[in-house]
Every structure is written in C-alpha cells, then in structure tokens.
Amino acid sequence: MIVRIWKGLAKAGSAGDYVQHLRNETLAKLYEMKGFIEMKILQRAVGNGIEFLIMTFWEDLDSIEQFAGRDPTKAVVPDTVQEWMIGYDSEVRHYELSS
C-alpha cells in the first residue's frame, strides 16, 4: 500500500471551504478510481492559518497516476483551492505502508 502525503497552509477563513471541497468533490472523484483506498484529513492551527496534512491511501503507484497524471510526485491543487491557500507543497511524498 502506498500513502500519498501533501501539506498546505489555508487562510483561517477558508479552512472550512477547503474541508468541504475535499469531502464533497475530491473524495467523490477518488472513490471512483481503481486502487484508491481512503483519505485522511489532518489539520492544526498555526500562526496565521490552518495547516493541513492530506494523506491518501492507494494500492500502488499505478493507481495514483489516475489522479495525479504521469508524474505522481506533482501535487494536484485546483485553482479554487490555490485561492484558499497561503502556501502549499508543489510536490507530494509517497511512502510504502509497512505491515
């Protein structure tokens, strides 16, 4: 199993919009993809915003390409989400989940 990890810092007033987007739009699309397992949304207040750590779980790297395209290390950050962010990772990290 592969865990895809991305981090972003949302404007405090936009954090709720971002979570709603993840749950209603992103998650719905992910569940349609073969090899997607689940998503975890972690958040914490920091300085001038809300930091998010998004973890998605996949069967393998090939499955991730459905979502991320040919370069699975590139972050997928829609224009709307970019407007809600103070900053975010342009690349993601992938880890193998040890059993």
C-alpha positions in Angstrom: 0.0 0.0 0.0 1.2 3.5 -0.9 0.5 6.6 1.2 0.5 9.9 -0.7 1.1 12.9 1.6 0.6 16.6 0.8 0.7 19.6 3.1 -0.8 23.1 2.6 -1.5 26.2 4.7 -5.0 27.6 4.3 -6.2 31.0 5.2 -8.0 30.7 8.5 -11.3 32.0 6.9 -11.0 29.5 4.1 -10.3 26.3 6.0 -13.9 25.2 6.2 -14.4 25.7 2.5 -11.3 23.6 1.8 -12.5 20.7 4.0 -15.9 20.8 2.3 -14.2 20.7 -1.1 -12.1 17.7 0.0 -15.1 15.8 1.3 -17.7 16.7 -1.4 -15.6 17.0 -4.6 -12.2 15.4 -4.2 -13.3 12.3 -2.2 -16.2 11.6 -4.6 -13.7 11.5 -7.5 -11.2 9.4 -5.7 -13.7 6.7 -4.8 -14.4 6.3 -8.5 -10.7 5.4 -9.1 -9.5 1.9 -9.1 -6.9 1.3 -6.4 -8.0 4.2 -4.1 -8.5 3.1 -0.5 -9.1 6.1 1.7 -8.3 9.7 2.6 -7.3 11.2 6.0 -7.5 14.9 6.6 -5.3 16.2 9.5 -5.4 19.9 10.5 -4.0 22.2 13.1 -4.0 25.9 13.8 -0.6 27.6 13.1 0.4 31.2 13.2 -1.7 32.9 10.5 -3.7 29.9 9.2 -4.7 26.3 9.3 -2.2 23.7 8.3 -3.5 20.6 6.5 -1.8 17.3 6.0 -3.7 15.2 3.5 -3.0 11.5 3.3 -4.5 9.3 0.6 -4.0 5.6 0.6 -3.6 3.6 -2.6 -2.9 0.1 -3.7 0.1 1.1 -5.8 1.8 3.9 -7.7 0.0 3.0 -10.9 -3.3 3.7 -9.2 -2.1 7.2 -8.2 -1.5 8.1 -11.9 -5.3 8.2 -12.5 -5.4 11.1 -10.1 -2.0 12.8 -10.5 -1.1 12.1 -14.1 2.1 10.8 -15.5 4.2 12.4 -12.8 2.8 11.1 -9.5 5.1 13.4 -7.5 3.3 16.5 -8.7 0.6 18.0 -6.4 -2.9 18.3 -7.7 -4.1 21.7 -6.5 -7.1 23.1 -8.3 -7.3 26.9 -8.9 -10.1 27.3 -6.4 -8.0 25.6 -3.7 -5.0 27.7 -4.6 -7.0 30.8 -3.8 -7.8 29.5 -0.3 -4.1 28.8 0.5 -1.4 30.9 1.9 1.1 28.3 0.7 1.3 24.6 -0.2 3.6 21.8 -1.4 4.0 21.7 -5.1 5.2 18.1 -4.8 3.9 15.2 -2.7 5.7 12.4 -0.9 4.9 8.7 -1.3 5.6 6.1 1.4 5.1 2.4 1.5 2.9 1.4 4.4 4.8 -1.3 6.4 2.8 -4.0 8.0 
